[in-house]
């Protein structure tokens, strides 16, 4: 099992930072780490994503794993890897991205929805898949596909909140990806980093009890 997959299964939450401004980024990451978050992804459609990834790799070394999100093709995968991303996450299944990551010993967790896509991603070498968009599909969907596909690690992304996070894991999620419900960018812009930490702590405590 890869080191990143091990971390994912152990800590169960990936914080998704999309649209974060560079001057708030470091304080936000620190606030999340203080709240118990150990895995963070900066989406590649965030301005200056590669620069932030590179900086975080040094700044938060040993505190949190830093990956790239929204890696929709190999060009973005190359940029992310050059910046030092430790794992790659996509909203889509691109087998070239999986191959690119694997050649470099990196975990790639592609976005998939149907059973066909899930198995295809697994066969292409993804060591986990991201079931997306979970907010629309709902936990019932996850539970249903879990029956026949019980050996593939699944991260559920979309729709996770404090009141339903336990349901995601009961339905068969091994981990969850969380954006705005975890990282409130309005709090970030207002400098309320203690609230960011507190929210992170609520989620990390919730998964500890599972």
Secondary structure by P-SEA (a helix, b strand, c coil): ccaaaaaaaaccbbbbbccccccaaaaaaaaaaaacccbbbbbccccaaaaaaaaaaaaacccccccccccccaaaaaaaaaacccbbbbccccaaaaaaaaaabbbbbbbbccaaaaaaaaaacccbbbccccccccaaaaaaaaaccccbbbbbccccccccaaaaaaacccbbbbccccccaaaaaacaaaaaaaaaaaaaaaaaac
